[in-house]
Amino acid sequence: MILKNEMTITEAAKTHLLNVVGENAGLRLSVRGGKGCGGSEYDLLPIPADKIDAADDYFEIGTDKKLFIPAIDLLKMFGLTMDYIEDDLGNRRLDIANPNESGRCGCGKSVTF
């Protein structure tokens, strides 16, 4: 299933993701449990074509490049917005805003659902 209407990925985030993906087929965005003080963390890993899981849903980020979401994490990702931002000090980061989160730790790295 294509997640075209279920997620928002800004052009800045797509550009960043395409720089990260390299020669791989895409990136897999998943939720890892048991991490950090919030209990879960987002995990973003490059995925070669031979490691794509047929059960994964995806969001197209460029020609022949996709952001894959494991089926088990799909409900946690609905409504998610991803942006790549630079603050006033020049720090850059991928920013994920997810309405399904019930909280975040103080540093913003780990989340709860």
VENRALIN-V647385 format. One record per residue. NEAR is the number of other ideal C-beta (glycine too) atoms within 8 Angstrom. D_CENTER is the distance of its C-alpha to the mean C-alpha in whole Angstrom. Layout:
# VENRALIN-V647385
near = (NEAR;NEAR)
d_center = (D_CENTER;D_CENTER)
This chain:
# VENRALIN-V647385
near = (4;7;11;6;3;7;11;6;11;10;5;9;12;11;9;10;14;10;6;9;14;5;3;10;10;14;15;13;11;10;11;9;6;5;9;9;6;13;10;14;11;10;9;8;7;9;11;7;6;4;6;10;8;4;5;11;10;12;12;9;13;9;3;4;11;10;13;14;15;11;9;4;11;10;6;9;14;9;9;12;11;13;10;13;8;6;6;3;4;6;6;6;6;9;8;8;8;11;6;11;9;5;7;9;11;5;5;5;7;13;14;10;8)
d_center = (16;15;12;14;15;13;10;10;9;12;14;14;10;11;14;12;9;13;14;12;12;16;18;16;15;11;8;7;4;7;9;12;15;18;16;17;20;17;17;13;11;7;7;6;9;11;13;16;18;20;17;16;16;18;17;13;12;10;10;12;11;15;18;17;14;11;7;8;8;11;13;14;11;11;13;11;8;11;12;9;9;7;10;11;14;18;20;24;24;22;19;16;12;9;9;7;10;10;14;14;14;17;17;16;18;20;18;15;13;14;13;16;15)
